[in-house]
Amino acid sequence: MPKNELIETHVGYIVGEPRAYMYSEEKRWIKTMKRWLEDFPNEVILKVQNDYGMEVEFPIEWFGVNYPAKKRQKSDLKSQK
């Protein structure tokens, strides 16, 4: 894919539905989704796979957002002693 093209990845779900979805054109996420399909064939459903990308559905329980831990200042550490 030429470097000037946008490469899309998105994950989402509908509140109350039991499944979430992920679509990606990034090689790293496509590789991950393929591994999910192999490791969890009863839980992951392939929706689309073409020259551009791949989309799968997976259990909503897998959905999560990771965020960085709060960085502590040296003054915060001194006040805990």
N, C-alpha and C positions, 0 to 999 in steps of 0.2 A: 504494500500500500504506500503510495507517495507520501512524503513527510508533510505536505501542505494540506492533506485531508484530515478532517476530524475523525477521531476514533472514539466510538461511543460505548459506554458501559452504564447500565442502570439496573437497579434492584428495586422491587416494590411489592406492595401487597394491598389488598382491599380489606378494610376493617371487617371482621366477622367471617372472613373466608378462611378455610383451613390451609391454603397454599399461598406461597409467595412465588415470585418469578425473578429471574435474572437473565439479562441479555447483555452480550458483550461481543465486541470486535477485537478486543485485546487478546493476544496469544496467551498471556499468563492466565487469564480468567477462563478462556476456552479450555486450556489444559486442566484447570481445576474442575470445571463442569464435566469434562469427560471422565475424570477420576471419580466424581460423585456418581455418575451413571454406572460405572463399573462396580464401585464399592457398595452402592445403595440402589440396586435396580428396582426394588419394590417401593422406594420412596421418591425417587427423582424421575421426572418425565421429560423426555426430549420433545420440545415443541417445534423448534426450527433449527436447521443447520444448513448453511449455504456457503458460498464463496466469501461472504462478508463477515459472518459471525454465527453465534449460537444462542438459543434461548432454552432455558429449562424451567420447570416448576419444581418446587421443593417444599417440605413441610414448613409451615409458618413458625414453628418452634425453633427452627434454625436461624431465623432472621435476628440480627443484632447489629448494633453499632458500637464500635470500639472508639474510645476517645483517650487522649493522652492523660496521664496522671498529672495532677496539679503540681507544678514546680514549687518547691519550698524555698523560701528565702532564708539566708543564714539567721536573720532575726527571728524567724518562726521557730527554728530549731533551738535557739537559746531560750525562748519562752516556754518550751516544753520541759526543760530541765528543772 
